[in-house]
Amino acid sequence: MAKRILVTIEFGEDGTYSCYSEQPIGDYALIDGDGASVAEAKKDFLNAVEECRQAHPDDTRYSNLAFEYKYDLRSFFNYFNFLNVTEIAKRAGVNPSLMRQYTSGVKTAGETTYKKLSSCISQIKSELQTASF
């Protein structure tokens, strides 16, 4: 069975994206990756994990890992850029203009907005899992 590792992805004040493990992996308290996009940061993170595996080839703590990603709002829409921000905002009951400001970093969304969006994304995920064509 794979060990699940939570990886947080955030947009930083320096204008780059970072992702890091929320719990230690093997001997490392933190493994992280950075990039100009979420995809680059994830790739850098996974490369760092692979470097740890190669440095400790016989240590099973570095094998059979499954990563679950937790995004901040800006990172989520950077990575899933095929999603229509305006339509998701409408579906979640969030003002579309404010939503665009949240995803561009002009304003910061509050906890209530995050809850609405989380619920909306969960609903979309459920609908997609039951869809076929």
C-alpha positions as CSV (number, residue, x, y, z in Angstrom):
1,M,0.0,0.0,0.0
2,A,1.3,3.4,-0.9
3,K,2.1,6.0,1.8
4,R,0.1,9.1,1.1
5,I,2.0,12.4,1.4
6,L,0.2,15.8,1.4
7,V,2.0,18.3,-0.7
8,T,1.0,22.0,-0.4
9,I,1.3,24.2,-3.5
10,E,1.4,28.0,-3.0
11,F,2.1,31.2,-5.0
12,G,4.9,33.1,-3.3
13,E,5.6,36.8,-2.8
14,D,8.5,36.4,-5.1
15,G,6.2,35.6,-8.0
16,T,7.0,31.8,-8.2
17,Y,5.2,28.7,-7.2
18,S,6.4,26.4,-4.4
19,C,5.3,22.9,-3.4
20,Y,6.5,21.1,-0.3
21,S,5.8,18.0,1.7
22,E,3.7,18.5,4.8
23,Q,5.3,15.6,6.6
24,P,8.8,14.2,6.6
25,I,9.9,11.8,3.9
26,G,12.6,9.4,5.1
27,D,15.4,11.4,6.7
28,Y,14.2,14.7,5.2
29,A,11.9,17.0,7.2
30,L,10.9,18.8,4.1
31,I,11.2,18.2,0.4
32,D,10.3,21.1,-1.8
33,G,10.2,22.3,-5.4
34,D,9.9,25.7,-7.1
35,G,9.0,27.0,-10.5
36,A,7.5,29.8,-12.6
37,S,4.4,27.7,-12.9
38,V,2.7,25.0,-10.8
39,A,3.8,22.4,-13.4
40,E,7.4,23.4,-13.0
41,A,7.2,23.4,-9.2
42,K,5.7,19.9,-9.2
43,K,8.3,18.7,-11.6
44,D,11.1,20.1,-9.4
45,F,9.5,18.6,-6.3
46,L,9.3,15.1,-7.9
47,N,12.9,15.4,-9.1
48,A,13.9,16.2,-5.5
49,V,12.0,13.1,-4.3
50,E,13.8,11.0,-7.0
51,E,17.2,12.4,-5.9
52,C,16.3,11.2,-2.3
53,R,15.5,7.8,-3.6
54,Q,18.7,7.6,-5.5
55,A,20.7,8.7,-2.5
56,H,19.1,6.0,-0.4
57,P,18.4,3.1,-2.9
58,D,17.8,0.5,-0.2
59,D,15.6,2.6,2.1
60,T,11.9,1.6,1.5
61,R,10.7,4.9,3.1
62,Y,11.4,6.5,-0.3
63,S,9.4,4.0,-2.4
64,N,5.7,3.5,-2.9
65,L,4.7,7.1,-2.2
66,A,1.5,8.6,-3.4
67,F,1.2,12.4,-3.4
68,E,-2.0,14.4,-2.7
69,Y,-1.8,18.0,-3.7
70,K,-3.4,20.9,-1.7
71,Y,-3.5,24.2,-3.7
72,D,-4.0,27.8,-2.8
73,L,-6.5,29.5,-5.1
74,R,-4.0,31.1,-7.5
75,S,-2.0,27.8,-7.8
76,F,-5.2,25.8,-8.4
77,F,-6.2,27.9,-11.4
78,N,-2.6,28.1,-12.7
79,Y,-2.4,24.3,-12.9
80,F,-6.0,23.7,-14.0
81,N,-6.0,26.6,-16.4
82,F,-8.5,24.9,-18.7
83,L,-11.2,25.6,-16.1
84,N,-13.2,28.7,-16.7
85,V,-12.8,30.9,-13.6
86,T,-15.8,33.0,-14.3
87,E,-18.1,30.0,-14.7
88,I,-16.8,28.3,-11.6
89,A,-17.3,31.5,-9.6
90,K,-20.9,31.7,-10.8
91,R,-21.5,28.0,-10.0
92,A,-20.1,28.5,-6.5
93,G,-22.0,31.7,-5.8
94,V,-18.9,33.9,-5.8
95,N,-18.8,37.3,-7.6
96,P,-16.9,36.5,-10.9
97,S,-15.1,39.9,-10.9
98,L,-13.8,39.2,-7.3
99,M,-12.9,35.7,-8.3
100,R,-10.7,37.0,-11.1
101,Q,-9.0,39.3,-8.6
102,Y,-8.4,36.4,-6.3
103,T,-6.8,34.3,-9.0
104,S,-4.6,37.1,-10.2
105,G,-3.4,37.9,-6.6
106,V,-5.0,41.4,-6.5
107,K,-7.2,40.4,-3.5
108,T,-7.2,37.5,-1.1
109,A,-10.2,35.2,-0.7
110,G,-11.5,34.6,2.8
111,E,-12.4,31.3,4.5
112,T,-16.1,31.5,3.4
113,T,-15.1,31.9,-0.2
114,Y,-12.7,28.9,0.0
115,K,-15.4,26.8,1.5
116,K,-17.8,27.7,-1.3
117,L,-15.2,27.0,-4.0
118,S,-14.1,23.7,-2.3
119,S,-17.7,22.5,-2.2
120,C,-18.2,23.5,-5.9
121,I,-15.0,21.7,-7.0
122,S,-16.0,18.6,-5.1
123,Q,-19.4,18.7,-6.8
124,I,-17.7,19.1,-10.3
125,K,-15.4,16.2,-9.4
126,S,-18.3,14.0,-8.5
127,E,-20.2,14.8,-11.7
128,L,-17.1,14.1,-13.8
129,Q,-16.5,10.8,-12.2
130,T,-20.0,9.7,-13.2
131,A,-19.8,11.1,-16.7
132,S,-19.0,9.1,-19.9
133,F,-19.4,9.4,-23.6
